[in-house]
Amino acid sequence: MCSSALIQARMGKVIFGAYDKKRGGLGGSIDLSKHKSAHHKMEIIGGILEDECSQILQIWFKKLRTQK
């Protein structure tokens, strides 16, 4: 949903830290920005400090799961 929203918003450039290898829409499991149905092309820069960002996300989700 997020990648589709970025395409609809006609973002010029998207920069992010960690890929979502299971469900990511901008280069994780699929790259919707390069899909033939995408009417807008944008520059994608992913994997910036990927190890650090992945660790932060893992810690955050682990904490979220233990709070339930």
Phi, psi and omega in degrees: 000319182295317181295322177295320178297321178295320177295314180298325179282355179058044176298142180274323183213138177235126180238128179215165185272301189247134173283148170259098187293338180271320187229006185293135183262000179235050176114357177282283177259338179205157175241094182292339179291340180250003181292147183298338179277348181290120182273356181224135179256140178222159177274130180245124175237105183240164177085018178289119184050047189301316181299314181295316180295319178299318180297316179299315179296318179298316179297316181297314180292325177297316178297318179298317180293324182285341179282344182285000000 
